[in-house]
Amino acid sequence: MFEVPEDRKYLESHEYATTDGETATIGISDFAQDELGDVVFVELPAEGDDVTRGEEFGVVESIKAVSDLYAPVSGTVVGVNEELFDRPELVNEDPYGEGWMLEVEVSDADEFDELLSPEEYRDQTE
């Protein structure tokens, strides 16, 4: 059974978002990191770039595959986990903690409500 924290919402493509006011923290789920295997490279946008809900914002490369990353919410990137450039394995080790990817200033808070609940996401991955 994979960890699915209750304080986040999810995209069908396995990215998560959690909000702290107007800022969302984005990463990939425990299920996604397990499916990918050992992550060896992460490509992320720069601070100041805009991301759009449902559109590609980066790439994660593992020993098994290269996968696009999709934005769970729209907004402006205000933080990038640069630690991942030197230590991409953090995505595997702690996907909901040190393996976070982006912080985004959310442009439409209603988009967060459209994401899958933890229960809906859990059902999808079983």
DOTI-440933 format. One record per residue (C-alpha): x, y, z; chain; residue number from 0; residue in one letter. Coordinates in pm, whole numbers, m for minus. Example, Ala and Ser with C-alpha at 12.3 -4.5 7.8 and 13.67 -1.06 7.14 Angstrom:
<pts>
+--------+--------+--------+------+-----+------+
!      x !      y !      z ! unit ! pos ! code !
+--------+--------+--------+------+-----+------+
!   1230 !   m450 !    780 !    A !   0 !    a !
!   1367 !   m106 !    714 !    A !   1 !    s !
+--------+--------+--------+------+-----+------+
</pts>
This chain:
<pts>
+--------+--------+--------+------+-----+------+
!      x !      y !      z ! unit ! pos ! code !
+--------+--------+--------+------+-----+------+
!      0 !      0 !      0 !    A !   0 !    m !
!    133 !    339 !    m97 !    A !   1 !    f !
!    128 !    645 !    122 !    A !   2 !    e !
!   m147 !    892 !     22 !    A !   3 !    v !
!   m140 !   1184 !    266 !    A !   4 !    p !
!   m478 !   1334 !    351 !    A !   5 !    e !
!   m353 !   1694 !    332 !    A !   6 !    d !
!   m301 !   1685 !    m48 !    A !   7 !    r !
!   m499 !   1652 !   m367 !    A !   8 !    k !
!   m394 !   1460 !   m674 !    A !   9 !    y !
!   m400 !   1453 !  m1053 !    A !  10 !    l !
!   m480 !   1131 !  m1237 !    A !  11 !    e !
!   m123 !   1151 !  m1371 !    A !  12 !    s !
!     12 !   1115 !  m1012 !    A !  13 !    h !
!    123 !   1468 !   m929 !    A !  14 !    e !
!      8 !   1610 !   m595 !    A !  15 !    y !
!    m56 !   1960 !   m465 !    A !  16 !    a !
!    m95 !   2091 !   m115 !    A !  17 !    t !
!   m174 !   2452 !    m38 !    A !  18 !    t !
!    m66 !   2690 !    231 !    A !  19 !    d !
!   m280 !   2993 !    161 !    A !  20 !    g !
!   m207 !   3111 !   m192 !    A !  21 !    e !
!     97 !   2890 !   m247 !    A !  22 !    t !
!     81 !   2528 !   m363 !    A !  23 !    a !
!    361 !   2278 !   m318 !    A !  24 !    t !
!    378 !   2027 !   m604 !    A !  25 !    i !
!    548 !   1691 !   m642 !    A !  26 !    g !
!    478 !   1334 !   m748 !    A !  27 !    i !
!    306 !   1071 !   m538 !    A !  28 !    s !
!    460 !    776 !   m357 !    A !  29 !    d !
!    288 !    550 !   m612 !    A !  30 !    f !
!    448 !    741 !   m904 !    A !  31 !    a !
!    801 !    731 !   m762 !    A !  32 !    q !
!    766 !    358 !   m700 !    A !  33 !    d !
!    642 !    295 !  m1054 !    A !  34 !    e !
!    928 !    500 !  m1200 !    A !  35 !    l !
!   1203 !    326 !  m1005 !    A !  36 !    g !
!   1526 !    507 !   m926 !    A !  37 !    d !
!   1495 !    871 !  m1034 !    A !  38 !    v !
!   1818 !    992 !  m1197 !    A !  39 !    v !
!   1723 !   1335 !  m1339 !    A !  40 !    f !
!   1459 !   1601 !  m1287 !    A !  41 !    v !
!   1391 !   1895 !  m1519 !    A !  42 !    e !
!   1184 !   2175 !  m1366 !    A !  43 !    l !
!   1081 !   2526 !  m1473 !    A !  44 !    p !
!   1254 !   2836 !  m1335 !    A !  45 !    a !
!   1116 !   3075 !  m1076 !    A !  46 !    e !
!    893 !   3329 !  m1245 !    A !  47 !    g !
!    771 !   3085 !  m1510 !    A !  48 !    d !
!    399 !   3022 !  m1536 !    A !  49 !    d !
!    244 !   2674 !  m1522 !    A !  50 !    v !
!   m104 !   2580 !  m1639 !    A !  51 !    t !
!   m324 !   2316 !  m1482 !    A !  52 !    r !
!   m307 !   1991 !  m1679 !    A !  53 !    g !
!    m16 !   2103 !  m1894 !    A !  54 !    e !
!    342 !   1975 !  m1884 !    A !  55 !    e !
!    582 !   2162 !  m1658 !    A !  56 !    f !
!    885 !   1933 !  m1648 !    A !  57 !    g !
!   1033 !   1589 !  m1686 !    A !  58 !    v !
!   1142 !   1318 !  m1448 !    A !  59 !    v !
!   1382 !   1053 !  m1573 !    A !  60 !    e !
!   1438 !    720 !  m1403 !    A !  61 !    s !
!   1626 !    402 !  m1484 !    A !  62 !    i !
!   1301 !    269 !  m1632 !    A !  63 !    k !
!   1143 !    562 !  m1817 !    A !  64 !    a !
!   1119 !    932 !  m1891 !    A !  65 !    v !
!    789 !   1084 !  m1780 !    A !  66 !    s !
!    638 !   1425 !  m1829 !    A !  67 !    d !
!    518 !   1614 !  m1522 !    A !  68 !    l !
!    179 !   1788 !  m1531 !    A !  69 !    y !
!     71 !   2085 !  m1323 !    A !  70 !    a !
!   m215 !   2017 !  m1081 !    A !  71 !    p !
!   m287 !   2391 !  m1056 !    A !  72 !    v !
!   m213 !   2705 !  m1256 !    A !  73 !    s !
!      7 !   2987 !  m1136 !    A !  74 !    g !
!    353 !   3137 !  m1119 !    A !  75 !    t !
!    652 !   2938 !   m997 !    A !  76 !    v !
!    782 !   3102 !   m679 !    A !  77 !    v !
!   1005 !   2818 !   m561 !    A !  78 !    g !
!   1201 !   2533 !   m719 !    A !  79 !    v !
!   1356 !   2249 !   m519 !    A !  80 !    n !
!   1708 !   2294 !   m658 !    A !  81 !    e !
!   1833 !   2017 !   m428 !    A !  82 !    e !
!   1676 !   1773 !   m676 !    A !  83 !    l !
!   1924 !   1875 !   m946 !    A !  84 !    f !
!   2210 !   1733 !   m735 !    A !  85 !    d !
!   2009 !   1468 !   m550 !    A !  86 !    r !
!   1719 !   1346 !   m770 !    A !  87 !    p !
!   1693 !   1038 !   m549 !    A !  88 !    e !
!   1510 !   1257 !   m294 !    A !  89 !    l !
!   1199 !   1200 !   m509 !    A !  90 !    v !
!   1223 !    829 !   m421 !    A !  91 !    n !
!   1332 !    873 !    m63 !    A !  92 !    e !
!   1078 !   1134 !     48 !    A !  93 !    d !
!    828 !   1231 !   m226 !    A !  94 !    p !
!    605 !   1427 !     12 !    A !  95 !    y !
!    886 !   1595 !    204 !    A !  96 !    g !
!   1236 !   1669 !     74 !    A !  97 !    e !
!   1136 !   1543 !   m272 !    A !  98 !    g !
!    889 !   1825 !   m340 !    A !  99 !    w !
!    939 !   1992 !   m680 !    A ! 100 !    m !
!    773 !   2332 !   m713 !    A ! 101 !    l !
!    603 !   2603 !   m515 !    A ! 102 !    e !
!    344 !   2787 !   m721 !    A ! 103 !    v !
!    153 !   3104 !   m640 !    A ! 104 !    e !
!   m192 !   2979 !   m736 !    A ! 105 !    v !
!   m385 !   3194 !   m985 !    A ! 106 !    s !
!   m722 !   3017 !   m941 !    A ! 107 !    d !
!   m788 !   2854 !   m604 !    A ! 108 !    a !
!  m1096 !   2678 !   m745 !    A ! 109 !    d !
!   m865 !   2449 !   m945 !    A ! 110 !    e !
!   m751 !   2287 !   m622 !    A ! 111 !    f !
!  m1108 !   2173 !   m556 !    A ! 112 !    d !
!  m1117 !   1999 !   m896 !    A ! 113 !    e !
!   m830 !   1762 !   m809 !    A ! 114 !    l !
!   m880 !   1408 !   m682 !    A ! 115 !    l !
!   m931 !   1366 !   m309 !    A ! 116 !    s !
!   m694 !   1127 !   m129 !    A ! 117 !    p !
!   m971 !    862 !   m129 !    A ! 118 !    e !
!  m1038 !    904 !   m502 !    A ! 119 !    e !
!   m664 !    887 !   m576 !    A ! 120 !    y !
!   m621 !    581 !   m353 !    A ! 121 !    r !
!   m903 !    409 !   m547 !    A ! 122 !    d !
!   m727 !    491 !   m875 !    A ! 123 !    q !
!   m400 !    332 !   m768 !    A ! 124 !    t !
!   m542 !     10 !   m624 !    A ! 125 !    e !
+--------+--------+--------+------+-----+------+
</pts>
